[in-house]
C-alpha cells in the first residue's frame, strides 16, 4: 500500500493529479487490450480460398470449382463378369422358372432384386429372356456406380425350376501410385483404400479423388482403372503432381494497438509436408515498435479421414510506447499452449463437417515501472498475473459450390480450475462458460465480383478476464476505430463488403478491386462489469485491394466512424486508415 501511495504521489507531481488518473484508466485499458490481443481467441473464419484449402492464404477471384470428373477418373474397360458357359438347354425351347436364386449380392436386398426377376417367373420364357434377367441385374449394378460388378449364369440344369444367377462384386487387385517425390505413398493409398472397399464403386472413388484434388498438398491427380489378371478384380493407377509445400509469407500492416505501435512486421515460415506424412509446421515472428511475438505450431494427421492432432505455443512481450503513458513503463508478457484434436465426420467435395476439442493454457503478467509494481488488472493476482486453463469444444461446417461458399464455426469454452489457474473469490477468473459463433458467406455476383458477409457473436455466463473477452475495433472487424477500441464479455459483430473489379493486368495475373464496406458491432458486460459507453460502433468505408496471383496482396481501407468515441488521432489507424501488404516469394 505504501508503494502504491508513493507511486501515486510521484506520478501526480510529474503529470498532475487529473492527468495521472486519466493515464491510469487508459493504461488499465491497454492491459486489457494488449493481453487480449496477445492471446489468440477463436480464429476468424477462413477466407474463401482457405475454405478450398491452399498452402498460402489468399482470396480467389471466384469460389472454388473442381475439375470435371473425366479429368480425375477415366476407367479403361474395367473387367466385369461374363458367362463362361451357356446353360445346358436349347435356345429354341421354353422353360418355366419358379424361382430365381441370386447368389453373392451384398448391395441389393431380395426385394430390390425381385423387382427384376418376378416378371420372368411362373411363365414360359426363352433362353434369351433368361439372359435378359442377368443383363438387367448387371445394369442395376452399373447404374449405382458398381462398374466392376455384375451377374452371370453359371452352368446348371434348368429343369429344376430354380435358376441360379451368380453375382461377382468386383474389387481392386492393386493400387499403383506414380508422380510422388516427398509425399509418402501411404498418404494417398490410405485415402483411396477407404473409398475402394469391395465392391468397387465409381462414385465413391471419384469423390475420394475430388477430396484429394482439393487437398493443399496436391496440385493435380488422375486415375485409370484397368482389368487385372485375376477375374473380378481391377488395377487402379493414380498419377499425382505434388503442390509446393513451403511458403514464406511476409506481412506489413497497421493492425496492432497504437499503445504498443500499430505498424506490425511479420514473417512466417510454413512447411505443409515436413516429413512426408502430411504434417504441417508453422513458425512465425512478428513485432511492432513496442512488442515482439513468436508462435509455433505442428499438426499431423492420424487417420485417413483427415483427423489431425496439433500442438501450438506462443510467447509475446509488450511495452507501452504511447506518450504520455510510456512514463509508467508498463510491460506485459504472455504465453499460451494449445493441444487440439480435430476430426471431420462428413467430407465430400461440396461440404465438410468437423468436430474438435482444444485444451488451452494461457499465462499473462503485467507490471509498472519496469517490474517494480504488479499491474492492478481486473482478475489478476497480487503479482499481476492471470492464468487461464480451458477446454474448448468446436464444430466447423463448410458448404461450397462454383458460385458460393458458406462457413460456420461454433465453439463452447469451459474454464477450468487446473494447472495453477487464477481462482478468485469473485469473477472474473479461470472459471467461466462462453459460446462463440462465427459465420461467413461468399457469393460470386459476377466475374471477379464478390459479396462477403460476416458475423461474430459471443455470449458468456459471467464476467470474463480480458483474454476471453470479445473486442471491437481494428482492421479485422470494425474499421474506422482503433484496434480493440472496446472489450466486453458479450458482443455481436456484423460486416458486409463487395469486391468490384476495376482493373485487370493479365500479364502479371493482377487484379485491382474497389471494396465498399459497412461494419457494425455492439457489446455488453455481465453483472459487475459496467457496459462501455458507447457500447455500439458503426462504420462505413471504401477500400482498394490489389492481388497478383498468390504472390502479392495489397489492401488499403478508409473507414469512417459513425459513432462518437473518445480517442486520440495520432496514427493512421486512429484516423480510420488501414493498410496491409502481404508477399509470398515462394
C-alpha positions, 0 to 999 in steps of 0.5 A: 500500500505504501508503494502504491501511495508513493507511486501515486504521489510521484506520478501526480507531481510529474503529470498532475493529479487529473492527468495521472488518473486519466493515464491510469484508466487508459493504461488499465485499458491497454492491459486489457487490450494488449493481453487480449490481443496477445492471446489468440481467441477463436480464429476468424473464419477462413477466407474463401480460398482457405475454405478450398484449402491452399498452402498460402492464404489468399482470396480467389477471384471466384469460389472454388470449382473442381475439375470435371470428373473425366479429368480425375477418373477415366476407367479403361474397360474395367473387367466385369463378369461374363458367362463362361458357359451357356446353360445346358438347354436349347435356345429354341425351347421354353422353360418355366422358372419358379424361382430365381436364386441370386447368389453373392449380392451384398448391395441389393436386398431380395426385394430390390432384386425381385423387382427384376426377376418376378416378371420372368417367373411362373411363365414360359420364357426363352433362353434369351429372356433368361439372359435378359434377367442377368443383363438387367441385374448387371445394369442395376449394378452399373447404374449405382456406380458398381462398374466392376460388378455384375451377374452371370449364369453359371452352368446348371440344369434348368429343369429344376425350376430354380435358376441360379444367377451368380453375382461377382462384386468386383474389387481392386487387385492393386493400387499403383501410385506414380508422380510422388517425390516427398509425399509418402505413398501411404498418404494417398493409398490410405485415402483411396483404400477407404473409398475402394472397399469391395465392391468397387464403386465409381462414385465413391472413388471419384469423390475420394479423388475430388477430396484429394484434388482439393487437398493443399498438398496436391496440385493435380491427380488422375486415375485409370482403372484397368482389368487385372489378371485375376477375374473380378478384380481391377488395377487402379493407377493414380498419377499425382503432381505434388503442390509446393509445400513451403511458403514464406509469407511476409506481412506489413500492416497497421493492425496492432494497438497504437499503445504498443505501435500499430505498424506490425512486421511479420514473417512466417515460415510454413512447411505443409509436408515436413516429413512426408506424412502430411504434417504441417509446421508453422513458425512465425515472428512478428513485432511492432515498435513496442512488442515482439511475438513468436508462435509455433505450431505442428499438426499431423494427421492420424487417420485417413479421414483427415483427423489431425492432432496439433500442438501450438505455443506462443510467447509475446512481450509488450511495452507501452510506447504511447506518450504520455503513458510510456512514463509508467513503463508498463510491460506485459508478457504472455504465453499460451499452449494449445493441444487440439484434436480435430476430426471431420465426420462428413467430407465430400467435395461440396461440404465438410463437417468437423468436430474438435476439442482444444485444451488451452493454457494461457499465462499473462503478467503485467507490471509498472515501472519496469517490474517494480509494481504488479499491474492492478488488472481486473482478475489478476493476482497480487503479482499481476498475473492471470492464468487461464486453463480451458477446454474448448469444444468446436464444430466447423461446417463448410458448404461450397459450390462454383458460385458460393461458399458458406462457413460456420464455426461454433465453439463452447469454452469451459474454464477450468480450475487446473494447472495453477489457474487464477481462482478468485473469490469473485469473477472474473477468473479461470472459471467461466462458460462462453459460446462463440459463433462465427459465420461467413458467406461468399457469393460470386455476383459476377466475374471477379465480383464478390459479396462477403458477409460476416458475423461474430457473436459471443455470449458468456455466463459471467464476467470474463478476464480480458483474454476471453473477452470479445473486442471491437475495433481494428482492421479485422472487424470494425474499421474506422476505430482503433484496434480493440477500441472496446472489450466486453464479455458479450458482443455481436459483430456484423460486416458486409463488403463487395469486391468490384473489379476495376482493373485487370493486368493479365500479364502479371495475373493482377487484379485491382478491386474497389471494396465498399464496406459497412461494419457494425458491432455492439457489446455488453458486460455481465453483472459487475462489469459496467457496459462501455459507453458507447457500447455500439460502433458503426462504420462505413468505408471504401477500400482498394485491394490489389492481388497478383496471383498468390504472390502479392496482396495489397489492401488499403481501407478508409473507414469512417466512424459513425459513432462518437468515441473518445480517442486520440488521432495520432496514427493512421489507424486512429484516423480510420486508415488501414493498410496491409501488404502481404508477399509470398516469394515462394 
